[in-house]
Amino acid sequence: MTWVDRNQQLIGRLRAYVDCFAEIKPSFFQYFLGGTSHVFPYKTDSEEGFKTLLLYSALQQELHEDWLNRLLVTVYRAFPEKFFSLASIPYDSLKALLDTIPDLSNWRFYSRTPGILRSVCDFFLKQGNIKPLLLNADSTEQVVSIISNEIFYMGKTSVFKTKARTYLWYCANASADISRNCWNKHSLLPVTAGANRLMYYLGPLKSRKGYSFQEQEKINYFNRFYNYLFPDNSWKSHLPFMAFQNQTGLTGYQCQSLLDGCKNCPLCNDCGFE
């Protein structure tokens, strides 16, 4: 009997846990038209929205989302007419703007930021509209391959390709057309620390603690489980699994914060948190 056969009730609770996050959107979405703090004068599922999400995703490495949100908003407010053509802004002018964001220079990848932003905008110039690329792709992995190879520091040599795959997850959240037409069983979500905890603490790897995966083996294994939970809609699993016991301060977890406490969590009796 397999782990899945033995744990059907737990699998039901895992699906219920994921469903609790159905209406929760990435924090960056609040800055788009209709959001609570909107700055960008367009919706997430517009051509401009998809481009903004790519700029955002390209910088998503070891930087807390609050800082990343502030960074993109600052750049947009300074160059609203050039936001998708930042390569036309002198490098020194872009760097000078970033220097005005307190403590950003402490970020390990700070020195690469102007080059990354300019590279994404070069991709826009070469590619043209992004939305047709997303809607006409055979799978999200086709888009992942394209943007990873053409944008500076986007994970070209990485097996995990976290930035590119996170971008496609943002797009699935932003647009029902993307999640329906582009996302399928071949789509891969990135592996996160929260997902790693859930898989080893509660999931099918509980009995295999200490087992060391090769990178491709690991991402394939995790995604097979996501696809088992939500066939062709595995993107729904990303935020809930990422938030699982994800420390947000000295006390408390991201999953607690997003679900307004453990009392509303279907995994409250499985998690062991007090």
NUVEX-13614 format. One record per residue (C-alpha): residue number from 1; residue in three letters; x, y, z. Coordinates in nm, 2 decimals. Layout:
NUVEX-13614
ATOM     n   res       xx       yy       zz
ATOM   NUM   Ala        X        Y        Z
...
end
This chain:
NUVEX-13614
ATOM     n   res       xx       yy       zz
ATOM     1   Met     0.00     0.00     0.00
ATOM     2   Thr     0.14     0.34    -0.10
ATOM     3   Trp     0.16     0.65     0.11
ATOM     4   Val    -0.12     0.80    -0.09
ATOM     5   Asp    -0.34     0.49    -0.02
ATOM     6   Arg    -0.27     0.51     0.35
ATOM     7   Asn    -0.32     0.88     0.39
ATOM     8   Gln    -0.64     0.97     0.20
ATOM     9   Gln    -0.79     1.16     0.49
ATOM    10   Leu    -0.47     1.37     0.53
ATOM    11   Ile    -0.47     1.43     0.15
ATOM    12   Gly    -0.83     1.56     0.19
ATOM    13   Arg    -0.71     1.80     0.46
ATOM    14   Leu    -0.41     1.91     0.25
ATOM    15   Arg    -0.65     1.99    -0.04
ATOM    16   Ala    -0.88     2.18     0.21
ATOM    17   Tyr    -0.57     2.37     0.34
ATOM    18   Val    -0.48     2.48    -0.01
ATOM    19   Asp    -0.85     2.58    -0.08
ATOM    20   Cys    -0.83     2.82     0.22
ATOM    21   Phe    -0.59     3.03     0.02
ATOM    22   Ala    -0.81     3.05    -0.30
ATOM    23   Glu    -0.89     3.42    -0.26
ATOM    24   Ile    -0.55     3.52    -0.13
ATOM    25   Lys    -0.34     3.70    -0.40
ATOM    26   Pro     0.03     3.78    -0.39
ATOM    27   Ser     0.10     4.10    -0.20
ATOM    28   Phe     0.24     4.28    -0.50
ATOM    29   Phe    -0.11     4.27    -0.67
ATOM    30   Gln    -0.24     4.54    -0.43
ATOM    31   Tyr    -0.05     4.80    -0.63
ATOM    32   Phe    -0.24     4.73    -0.96
ATOM    33   Leu    -0.57     4.89    -1.07
ATOM    34   Gly    -0.84     4.77    -0.83
ATOM    35   Gly    -0.59     4.70    -0.55
ATOM    36   Thr    -0.59     4.85    -0.20
ATOM    37   Ser    -0.28     5.06    -0.27
ATOM    38   His    -0.28     5.09    -0.64
ATOM    39   Val     0.00     5.27    -0.81
ATOM    40   Phe     0.01     5.11    -1.16
ATOM    41   Pro    -0.28     5.23    -1.38
ATOM    42   Tyr    -0.36     4.89    -1.53
ATOM    43   Lys    -0.48     4.55    -1.42
ATOM    44   Thr    -0.26     4.25    -1.35
ATOM    45   Asp    -0.40     4.06    -1.65
ATOM    46   Ser    -0.32     4.34    -1.90
ATOM    47   Glu    -0.02     4.34    -2.13
ATOM    48   Glu     0.14     4.60    -1.90
ATOM    49   Gly     0.05     4.39    -1.60
ATOM    50   Phe     0.23     4.09    -1.73
ATOM    51   Lys     0.53     4.30    -1.81
ATOM    52   Thr     0.54     4.45    -1.46
ATOM    53   Leu     0.51     4.10    -1.31
ATOM    54   Leu     0.82     3.99    -1.51
ATOM    55   Leu     1.02     4.29    -1.39
ATOM    56   Tyr     0.92     4.20    -1.04
ATOM    57   Ser     1.00     3.83    -1.07
ATOM    58   Ala     1.34     3.90    -1.23
ATOM    59   Leu     1.45     4.07    -0.90
ATOM    60   Gln     1.30     3.81    -0.67
ATOM    61   Gln     1.61     3.67    -0.49
ATOM    62   Glu     1.68     3.69    -0.12
ATOM    63   Leu     1.48     4.02    -0.09
ATOM    64   His     1.18     4.04     0.13
ATOM    65   Glu     0.86     4.11    -0.07
ATOM    66   Asp     0.81     4.44     0.12
ATOM    67   Trp     1.14     4.57    -0.01
ATOM    68   Leu     1.08     4.43    -0.36
ATOM    69   Asn     0.74     4.59    -0.37
ATOM    70   Arg     0.89     4.92    -0.27
ATOM    71   Leu     1.17     4.89    -0.53
ATOM    72   Leu     0.93     4.84    -0.83
ATOM    73   Val     0.70     5.11    -0.71
ATOM    74   Thr     0.99     5.36    -0.67
ATOM    75   Val     1.11     5.28    -1.02
ATOM    76   Tyr     0.77     5.32    -1.17
ATOM    77   Arg     0.70     5.65    -1.00
ATOM    78   Ala     1.04     5.79    -1.12
ATOM    79   Phe     1.00     5.67    -1.48
ATOM    80   Pro     0.63     5.60    -1.56
ATOM    81   Glu     0.68     5.67    -1.93
ATOM    82   Lys     0.99     5.46    -1.95
ATOM    83   Phe     0.90     5.18    -1.72
ATOM    84   Phe     0.90     4.92    -2.00
ATOM    85   Ser     1.20     5.07    -2.17
ATOM    86   Leu     1.44     5.12    -1.88
ATOM    87   Ala     1.74     5.03    -2.10
ATOM    88   Ser     1.70     5.39    -2.24
ATOM    89   Ile     1.76     5.53    -1.90
ATOM    90   Pro     2.13     5.59    -1.83
ATOM    91   Tyr     2.27     5.33    -1.60
ATOM    92   Asp     2.40     5.59    -1.36
ATOM    93   Ser     2.05     5.75    -1.34
ATOM    94   Leu     1.89     5.42    -1.26
ATOM    95   Lys     2.15     5.34    -1.00
ATOM    96   Ala     2.11     5.69    -0.84
ATOM    97   Leu     1.74     5.63    -0.80
ATOM    98   Leu     1.80     5.29    -0.63
ATOM    99   Asp     2.05     5.46    -0.40
ATOM   100   Thr     1.76     5.66    -0.26
ATOM   101   Ile     1.59     5.35    -0.12
ATOM   102   Pro     1.72     5.32     0.24
ATOM   103   Asp     1.93     5.01     0.32
ATOM   104   Leu     1.87     4.85    -0.03
ATOM   105   Ser     2.24     4.86    -0.08
ATOM   106   Asn     2.27     4.59     0.19
ATOM   107   Trp     2.10     4.34    -0.04
ATOM   108   Arg     2.36     4.10    -0.18
ATOM   109   Phe     2.23     4.14    -0.54
ATOM   110   Tyr     2.19     4.52    -0.53
ATOM   111   Ser     2.47     4.59    -0.77
ATOM   112   Arg     2.30     4.37    -1.04
ATOM   113   Thr     1.96     4.54    -1.01
ATOM   114   Pro     2.01     4.81    -1.29
ATOM   115   Gly     2.14     4.54    -1.53
ATOM   116   Ile     1.85     4.31    -1.45
ATOM   117   Leu     1.59     4.57    -1.51
ATOM   118   Arg     1.75     4.69    -1.83
ATOM   119   Ser     1.78     4.33    -1.95
ATOM   120   Val     1.41     4.26    -1.89
ATOM   121   Cys     1.32     4.57    -2.09
ATOM   122   Asp     1.55     4.46    -2.37
ATOM   123   Phe     1.35     4.14    -2.38
ATOM   124   Phe     1.03     4.35    -2.41
ATOM   125   Leu     1.18     4.53    -2.71
ATOM   126   Lys     1.29     4.20    -2.88
ATOM   127   Gln     0.97     4.00    -2.79
ATOM   128   Gly     0.70     4.27    -2.83
ATOM   129   Asn     0.38     4.18    -2.65
ATOM   130   Ile     0.41     3.93    -2.37
ATOM   131   Lys     0.05     3.82    -2.35
ATOM   132   Pro     0.04     3.63    -2.68
ATOM   133   Leu     0.36     3.44    -2.58
ATOM   134   Leu     0.19     3.34    -2.25
ATOM   135   Leu    -0.15     3.24    -2.41
ATOM   136   Asn     0.00     3.05    -2.71
ATOM   137   Ala     0.27     2.85    -2.53
ATOM   138   Asp     0.24     2.48    -2.52
ATOM   139   Ser     0.32     2.49    -2.15
ATOM   140   Thr     0.45     2.73    -1.89
ATOM   141   Glu     0.78     2.54    -1.93
ATOM   142   Gln     0.82     2.67    -2.28
ATOM   143   Val     0.80     3.03    -2.15
ATOM   144   Val     1.03     2.95    -1.86
ATOM   145   Ser     1.29     2.83    -2.11
ATOM   146   Ile     1.26     3.14    -2.32
ATOM   147   Ile     1.28     3.40    -2.04
ATOM   148   Ser     1.55     3.21    -1.85
ATOM   149   Asn     1.78     3.21    -2.16
ATOM   150   Glu     1.72     3.57    -2.26
ATOM   151   Ile     1.71     3.77    -1.94
ATOM   152   Phe     2.02     3.85    -1.73
ATOM   153   Tyr     2.04     3.66    -1.40
ATOM   154   Met     1.71     3.48    -1.46
ATOM   155   Gly     1.84     3.13    -1.38
ATOM   156   Lys     1.97     3.01    -1.72
ATOM   157   Thr     2.19     2.75    -1.57
ATOM   158   Ser     1.97     2.66    -1.27
ATOM   159   Val     1.76     2.34    -1.26
ATOM   160   Phe     1.51     2.50    -1.03
ATOM   161   Lys     1.47     2.83    -1.24
ATOM   162   Thr     1.28     2.97    -0.94
ATOM   163   Lys     1.24     3.33    -1.08
ATOM   164   Ala     1.10     3.22    -1.41
ATOM   165   Arg     0.86     2.96    -1.26
ATOM   166   Thr     0.75     3.20    -1.00
ATOM   167   Tyr     0.67     3.44    -1.28
ATOM   168   Leu     0.44     3.19    -1.45
ATOM   169   Trp     0.27     3.13    -1.11
ATOM   170   Tyr     0.21     3.51    -1.08
ATOM   171   Cys     0.05     3.50    -1.43
ATOM   172   Ala    -0.17     3.21    -1.34
ATOM   173   Asn    -0.29     3.41    -1.04
ATOM   174   Ala    -0.35     3.71    -1.25
ATOM   175   Ser    -0.54     3.55    -1.53
ATOM   176   Ala    -0.79     3.27    -1.56
ATOM   177   Asp    -0.69     3.24    -1.93
ATOM   178   Ile    -0.33     3.17    -1.84
ATOM   179   Ser    -0.42     2.92    -1.57
ATOM   180   Arg    -0.66     2.75    -1.80
ATOM   181   Asn    -0.48     2.76    -2.14
ATOM   182   Cys    -0.11     2.75    -2.04
ATOM   183   Trp    -0.09     2.56    -1.71
ATOM   184   Asn    -0.09     2.18    -1.74
ATOM   185   Lys     0.07     1.86    -1.60
ATOM   186   His     0.40     1.96    -1.75
ATOM   187   Ser     0.42     2.29    -1.56
ATOM   188   Leu     0.66     2.30    -1.28
ATOM   189   Leu     0.64     2.51    -0.96
ATOM   190   Pro     0.96     2.61    -0.78
ATOM   191   Val     1.06     2.43    -0.46
ATOM   192   Thr     1.03     2.65    -0.15
ATOM   193   Ala     1.15     2.60     0.21
ATOM   194   Gly     0.78     2.59     0.32
ATOM   195   Ala     0.70     2.32     0.07
ATOM   196   Asn     1.01     2.13     0.18
ATOM   197   Arg     0.89     2.14     0.54
ATOM   198   Leu     0.54     2.03     0.46
ATOM   199   Met     0.66     1.74     0.24
ATOM   200   Tyr     0.89     1.61     0.51
ATOM   201   Tyr     0.68     1.70     0.81
ATOM   202   Leu     0.34     1.58     0.70
ATOM   203   Gly     0.37     1.46     0.34
ATOM   204   Pro     0.50     1.16     0.15
ATOM   205   Leu     0.86     1.23     0.25
ATOM   206   Lys     0.79     1.20     0.62
ATOM   207   Ser     0.93     0.85     0.63
ATOM   208   Arg     1.23     0.95     0.42
ATOM   209   Lys     1.38     1.22     0.63
ATOM   210   Gly     1.74     1.27     0.55
ATOM   211   Tyr     1.70     1.14     0.19
ATOM   212   Ser     1.90     1.35    -0.05
ATOM   213   Phe     1.75     1.43    -0.39
ATOM   214   Gln     1.93     1.54    -0.70
ATOM   215   Glu     1.79     1.88    -0.80
ATOM   216   Gln     1.59     1.76    -1.11
ATOM   217   Glu     1.46     1.46    -0.91
ATOM   218   Lys     1.35     1.68    -0.63
ATOM   219   Ile     1.15     1.93    -0.84
ATOM   220   Asn     0.99     1.65    -1.04
ATOM   221   Tyr     0.89     1.46    -0.72
ATOM   222   Phe     0.74     1.77    -0.55
ATOM   223   Asn     0.55     1.86    -0.87
ATOM   224   Arg     0.41     1.51    -0.91
ATOM   225   Phe     0.26     1.55    -0.57
ATOM   226   Tyr     0.12     1.90    -0.65
ATOM   227   Asn    -0.04     1.76    -0.97
ATOM   228   Tyr    -0.19     1.47    -0.77
ATOM   229   Leu    -0.36     1.71    -0.54
ATOM   230   Phe    -0.47     1.94    -0.82
ATOM   231   Pro    -0.45     1.79    -1.17
ATOM   232   Asp    -0.36     2.06    -1.42
ATOM   233   Asn    -0.40     2.33    -1.15
ATOM   234   Ser    -0.10     2.26    -0.95
ATOM   235   Trp    -0.03     2.63    -0.93
ATOM   236   Lys    -0.29     2.65    -0.65
ATOM   237   Ser    -0.05     2.47    -0.42
ATOM   238   His     0.24     2.71    -0.44
ATOM   239   Leu     0.14     2.99    -0.19
ATOM   240   Pro    -0.01     2.75     0.07
ATOM   241   Phe     0.29     2.52     0.06
ATOM   242   Met     0.53     2.81     0.06
ATOM   243   Ala     0.36     2.97     0.37
ATOM   244   Phe     0.36     2.64     0.57
ATOM   245   Gln     0.55     2.72     0.90
ATOM   246   Asn     0.73     3.00     0.72
ATOM   247   Gln     0.86     3.21     1.01
ATOM   248   Thr     0.75     3.58     0.98
ATOM   249   Gly     0.91     3.71     1.29
ATOM   250   Leu     1.02     3.60     1.63
ATOM   251   Thr     0.69     3.42     1.67
ATOM   252   Gly     0.43     3.31     1.42
ATOM   253   Tyr     0.41     3.18     1.07
ATOM   254   Gln     0.30     3.31     0.74
ATOM   255   Cys     0.03     3.05     0.71
ATOM   256   Gln    -0.11     3.17     1.05
ATOM   257   Ser    -0.11     3.53     0.93
ATOM   258   Leu    -0.28     3.46     0.60
ATOM   259   Leu    -0.55     3.24     0.75
ATOM   260   Asp    -0.61     3.46     1.06
ATOM   261   Gly    -0.48     3.20     1.30
ATOM   262   Cys    -0.46     2.82     1.34
ATOM   263   Lys    -0.83     2.78     1.42
ATOM   264   Asn    -0.92     2.83     1.06
ATOM   265   Cys    -0.66     2.58     0.93
ATOM   266   Pro    -0.76     2.23     0.82
ATOM   267   Leu    -0.41     2.11     0.92
ATOM   268   Cys    -0.42     2.25     1.28
ATOM   269   Asn    -0.42     1.91     1.43
ATOM   270   Asp    -0.15     1.78     1.20
ATOM   271   Cys     0.09     2.07     1.23
ATOM   272   Gly     0.19     2.05     1.59
ATOM   273   Phe     0.22     2.42     1.63
ATOM   274   Glu     0.11     2.57     1.97
end
